[in-house]
Amino acid sequence: MEKKTILIVDDVEINRAVLAEIFKDEYDVLEAAGGEEALVIINSNEDISAVLLDLLMPGVDGLAVLKDMNVTGRIRTVPVFLITASENRDLLLEAYHLGAVDIISKPFYGHFIRHRIKNVIDLYSYQNELEGIVSEQVTRLNKLNRSVIAALAALIEFRDCESGGHVRRMCTLTWLLMQEVSERYPEYYLPPDEIDKIGMSAVLHDIGKISIPDQILKKPGKLTTEEFEIMKGHTVKGCEILQKIPDLVDEGTYVYSYDICRHHHERWDGRGYPDGLVGDETSIWAQVAAVADVYDALTSDRVYKKAYSHEVARQMILNGECGAFNPKVMEAFLKSEDKILKMYQETQNN
């Protein structure tokens, strides 16, 4: 069986030698005479199973090593044992807060130390293996989510021939705008993995159109008041469809999909539908999806109109011809113009 590797970090050579002697039969032992050397080894060696770390060293001390391991994330997968004779309570408490798991007090008792460290290494190995399994399962679930959403989007495309390219562009455009809003405005910040989910969820914004009669959905002219009221119902109908399939995607994607589906026609001044929400009563992701939806509708051919140029669509949105939008989302839209144009050019070329 291949030996596991431990790293002994101590500026006193005799301490390293004593500990190395204790562990040499069961482990491959690496040594570092200081914190700087230890960090080079830790950050370049993925096979380290444990670190035995002296706290009080000149230069880069043990606390600095622990702080670096927190930054890199290694502290979550590699147990750190403190080598110290210090009884400084504040020092030890800080080390524990930084992730140290136990103290190896001087003098060293070989049999006792070996068993304590082996038990923790085995526990961490099991934990790391379990996290790897969970990570693989999450990856498979994410692929399944994307497959389900792609299938639902295909249904929309089949039902409404003009929505096929639209729903795919909505994914990228919503993701792009949400990134800009998140980076620009701290109050709207979301981590990248959540923005990815939002972009994917935007694909389902028009799923309710499946329930709209052909004579309304594909009418080449302007809708009557009665017909427009039926068309507006696609927001609520879409949510009814999503309510029947909540277990087909993960909870986060379901929440984003449901919210965007219902509220992508809400407007900043409360004149949207179906709920007449005002300002930030509408979630930021639904606000962003609303802008993406309007822009793509304006710049695409529809049964009732030809596509407008980017310049014309931009001016119509800024003039409020498509309803009022969050000024901060508008700012993000303007700052993203070059990226949007590039994305549409690439779509047309493909």
C-alpha positions in Angstrom: 0.0 0.0 0.0 1.4 3.4 -1.0 2.4 5.5 2.0 0.7 8.8 2.7 2.8 12.0 3.0 3.1 14.3 6.0 4.9 17.6 6.3 6.8 18.6 9.4 7.4 22.3 9.8 9.8 23.5 12.5 12.7 25.8 12.6 14.5 23.6 15.2 16.2 20.8 13.4 16.2 18.4 16.3 12.4 18.6 16.6 12.1 17.8 12.9 14.4 14.8 13.3 12.6 13.4 16.4 9.2 13.6 14.6 10.6 12.3 11.4 11.9 9.3 13.3 8.5 8.7 14.8 6.6 8.7 11.4 9.2 7.3 9.0 8.0 3.7 9.0 4.3 4.6 8.2 4.6 7.8 6.1 6.7 9.6 3.6 8.0 12.5 5.5 8.7 16.0 4.1 10.5 18.7 6.2 10.5 22.5 6.1 12.7 24.6 8.3 10.3 27.6 8.2 6.9 28.9 7.1 8.0 30.2 3.7 9.5 26.8 2.7 6.4 25.1 4.0 4.1 27.1 1.9 6.1 26.3 -1.3 5.7 22.6 -0.4 2.0 22.8 0.6 1.0 24.7 -2.6 2.9 22.5 -4.9 2.1 19.1 -3.5 -1.5 17.8 -3.7 -0.6 14.5 -1.9 0.1 15.9 1.6 -2.2 14.2 4.1 -1.2 16.2 7.2 0.9 19.1 8.4 2.7 19.2 11.7 3.2 22.9 12.2 5.4 24.9 14.7 3.6 28.1 15.6 6.6 30.2 16.8 9.1 30.5 13.9 11.1 33.5 12.7 9.9 35.2 9.5 6.8 33.4 8.2 5.4 31.9 11.4 2.8 29.2 11.9 -0.2 31.6 11.9 0.8 33.0 8.5 0.9 29.4 7.1 -2.6 28.8 8.5 -3.9 32.0 7.0 -2.4 31.1 3.6 -4.0 27.7 3.7 -7.4 29.3 4.4 -7.0 31.6 1.4 -6.1 28.6 -0.9 -8.7 26.3 0.6 -6.1 23.7 1.6 -7.2 23.9 5.3 -10.4 22.2 4.4 -8.7 19.1 3.0 -5.4 18.9 5.0 -5.4 18.6 8.8 -2.9 20.8 10.6 -1.5 19.8 14.0 0.3 22.4 16.1 3.8 21.7 17.4 4.2 23.9 20.4 5.2 24.2 24.0 3.5 27.6 24.2 0.7 28.1 26.6 -0.3 31.4 25.1 -4.1 31.0 25.2 -4.8 33.8 22.6 -2.2 32.4 20.2 -3.6 28.9 20.4 -7.2 30.2 20.1 -6.3 32.1 16.9 -4.7 29.0 15.5 -7.8 27.0 16.2 -10.0 29.6 14.6 -7.7 29.4 11.5 -8.4 25.6 11.3 -5.8 23.8 13.3 -7.3 20.5 14.5 -5.1 19.5 17.5 -1.9 20.2 19.5 1.2 18.1 19.7 2.9 19.1 22.9 6.6 18.8 23.6 8.1 16.4 24.6 6.8 14.0 21.9 5.4 10.6 22.8 5.7 8.5 19.6 3.0 5.9 20.1 0.4 8.4 21.3 1.1 10.9 18.5 1.0 8.3 15.8 -2.5 7.1 16.7 -3.9 10.6 17.1 -2.6 11.7 13.7 -3.6 8.5 12.0 -7.2 8.8 13.2 -7.5 12.4 12.0 -5.9 11.6 8.6 -8.3 8.7 8.1 -11.2 11.0 9.0 -10.1 13.6 6.5 -9.5 11.0 3.8 -13.0 9.8 4.2 -14.4 13.3 4.2 -12.4 14.2 1.1 -13.6 11.1 -0.7 -17.2 11.8 0.3 -16.9 15.4 -1.0 -15.5 14.1 -4.2 -18.5 11.7 -4.6 -20.9 14.6 -3.8 -19.1 16.8 -6.3 -19.5 14.2 -9.0 -23.2 13.8 -8.2 -23.7 17.6 -8.3 -22.0 17.7 -11.7 -24.3 15.0 -13.0 -27.4 16.7 -11.6 -26.3 20.0 -13.3 -26.0 18.2 -16.6 -29.5 16.7 -16.0 -30.8 20.1 -15.2 -29.5 21.6 -18.4 -30.9 18.6 -20.4 -34.3 19.1 -18.9 -34.3 22.8 -19.5 -33.1 22.3 -23.0 -35.9 19.9 -23.6 -38.5 22.4 -22.3 -36.9 25.1 -24.4 -37.3 22.8 -27.4 -41.0 22.5 -26.6 -41.3 26.3 -26.8 -39.4 26.3 -30.1 -41.7 23.7 -31.5 -44.8 25.5 -30.3 -43.7 29.0 -31.4 -41.2 28.9 -34.3 -40.0 32.4 -33.6 -39.1 31.6 -30.0 -36.4 29.0 -30.6 -33.5 31.3 -31.2 -35.0 33.8 -28.8 -34.9 31.5 -25.8 -31.3 30.5 -26.5 -30.2 34.1 -26.8 -32.1 35.0 -23.6 -29.8 32.6 -21.7 -26.6 34.4 -22.8 -28.0 37.9 -22.7 -29.5 37.5 -19.2 -26.2 36.0 -18.0 -24.2 38.8 -19.6 -26.3 41.6 -18.1 -26.6 40.0 -14.7 -22.8 39.7 -14.5 -22.5 43.4 -15.3 -25.1 44.4 -12.7 -23.5 42.1 -10.1 -20.1 43.6 -10.6 -21.2 47.2 -10.8 -23.7 47.3 -7.8 -22.8 45.6 -4.5 -26.5 45.6 -3.4 -27.2 43.3 -6.4 -24.1 41.1 -6.1 -24.5 37.4 -6.7 -21.8 34.7 -6.9 -20.9 33.4 -10.4 -22.6 30.0 -9.9 -25.9 31.7 -9.1 -25.5 33.9 -12.2 -25.0 30.8 -14.2 -28.3 29.4 -12.9 -30.1 32.6 -13.6 -28.9 32.6 -17.2 -30.0 29.0 -17.6 -33.4 29.7 -15.9 -34.1 32.6 -18.3 -34.5 30.0 -21.1 -37.9 29.1 -19.5 -39.3 32.6 -19.3 -41.8 32.1 -22.1 -42.8 28.5 -21.4 -46.4 29.6 -20.8 -46.7 30.4 -24.5 -47.3 26.7 -25.0 -50.8 27.4 -23.7 -51.6 30.3 -25.9 -53.9 29.5 -29.0 -52.2 29.6 -32.4 -54.5 32.3 -33.7 -53.1 34.7 -31.1 -49.6 33.4 -30.7 -48.9 33.5 -34.4 -51.1 36.4 -35.4 -49.2 38.6 -38.0 -51.0 41.8 -37.0 -51.7 43.8 -33.8 -53.6 42.0 -31.1 -57.0 43.1 -29.9 -57.4 44.1 -26.3 -59.0 40.8 -25.6 -56.3 38.9 -27.4 -53.6 40.8 -25.5 -55.2 39.9 -22.2 -55.0 36.2 -23.2 -51.3 36.7 -24.3 -50.4 38.3 -21.0 -51.6 35.2 -19.3 -48.5 33.3 -20.5 -46.7 34.5 -17.4 -49.1 32.9 -15.0 -49.6 29.8 -17.2 -45.9 29.3 -17.4 -45.7 29.2 -13.6 -48.5 26.7 -13.5 -46.5 24.5 -15.8 -43.3 24.9 -13.7 -45.3 24.0 -10.5 -45.9 20.6 -12.0 -42.2 19.9 -12.6 -40.3 21.3 -9.6 -38.3 18.1 -9.0 -36.9 18.0 -12.5 -34.4 20.8 -11.7 -32.6 21.8 -8.6 -34.3 24.1 -6.1 -32.3 27.2 -7.0 -32.9 26.9 -10.7 -36.6 26.2 -10.1 -36.9 29.4 -7.9 -35.2 31.5 -10.6 -37.2 30.0 -13.4 -40.5 30.5 -11.6 -39.7 34.1 -10.7 -38.4 35.1 -14.2 -41.4 33.4 -15.9 -43.9 35.3 -13.8 -42.2 38.7 -13.6 -40.3 39.3 -16.8 -43.0 41.7 -17.9 -43.1 43.7 -14.7 -41.8 47.3 -15.0 -40.0 49.7 -12.7 -42.9 52.1 -12.5 -45.5 49.4 -11.6 -47.1 49.4 -15.0 -46.1 45.9 -15.9 -48.0 42.6 -15.5 -49.2 40.3 -14.0 -48.7 41.7 -10.5 -48.0 45.4 -11.1 -44.8 45.3 -9.0 -42.9 48.5 -8.4 -39.1 49.0 -8.3 -37.2 46.3 -6.5 -40.4 44.5 -5.6 -39.4 42.6 -8.7 -36.2 40.5 -8.2 -33.1 41.8 -9.8 -32.8 38.7 -12.0 -36.4 39.2 -13.3 -35.6 42.8 -14.0 -32.5 41.9 -16.0 -34.4 39.2 -17.9 -37.0 41.7 -18.7 -34.5 44.0 -20.4 -32.9 41.0 -22.2 -36.4 39.9 -23.4 -37.3 43.3 -24.8 -34.0 43.9 -26.5 -34.0 40.5 -28.2 -37.7 41.0 -29.3 -36.8 44.3 -30.8 -33.8 43.1 -32.7 -35.4 39.9 -34.0 -37.8 39.2 -36.8 -41.3 38.5 -35.5 -44.5 37.5 -37.4 -45.8 41.0 -36.8 -42.6 43.0 -37.6 -39.1 43.1 -39.0 -36.0 43.3 -36.7 -34.9 46.7 -35.6 -31.2 47.6 -35.6 -29.3 47.7 -32.4 -29.3 51.5 -32.5 -33.0 51.8 -33.0 -33.7 49.2 -30.3 -31.4 50.9 -27.9 -33.1 54.2 -28.3 -36.6 52.7 -28.0 -35.6 51.1 -24.7 -34.0 54.4 -23.4 -37.0 56.4 -24.5 -39.3 54.2 -22.4 -41.2 52.9 -25.5 -41.1 49.4 -24.0 -41.8 50.4 -20.4 -39.7 51.7 -17.5 -36.6 49.8 -16.3 -34.4 50.0 -13.3 -31.8 52.9 -14.1 -29.0 50.7 -12.7 -29.9 47.9 -15.1 -30.1 50.4 -17.9 -26.6 51.6 -17.0 -25.3 48.0 -17.1 -27.1 47.5 -20.4 -25.2 50.5 -21.9 -21.9 49.4 -20.5 -22.4 46.0 -22.0 -23.2 47.2 -25.5 -20.0 46.0 -27.1 -20.4 42.5 -25.6 -24.0 42.3 -26.6 -23.2 43.2 -30.2 -20.4 40.7 -30.3 -22.7 38.0 -28.9 -25.3 38.7 -31.6 -22.7 38.7 -34.4 -21.4 35.4 -33.3 -25.0 34.0 -33.1 -25.6 35.1 -36.7 -22.3 33.7 -37.9 -23.2 30.3 -36.4 
